[in-house]
Amino acid sequence: MNVELTRFRVKQGKSERVDEWLQFLNEHMDDVLVTLEGEKMYVETIFRELLNGVEYLYWYSVQGSGGIEVDNSQHWIDKKHLEFWEECIDETFKPIDLSTEVVMIPEKIRNCMK
């Protein structure tokens, strides 16, 4: 199981587009959840922060091994998600992976994640 929290910088001037992106994901949650199955993504949460005038998105995830990568997905929701990603995420900024120090998941929940 892989537990991650990664920070990505939003391109300047793309905040309204990020609003649309996150609204899109929320409005199509049934389809989003279908794609998570194939990725063996047990939990995926997006956080948003404005820090010193710069906007960031954080991805928190709990993922099993052997799932398909979102880049390899043929599902329409993933294709649209990647379009938003390319438009909004600043690829010149190296993503920051925060260090996982403690993972607290009860055993009965972990058993469901296998």
Order of alpha helices (4+ residues) and beta strands (2+ residues): beta-alpha-alpha-beta-beta-alpha-beta-alpha
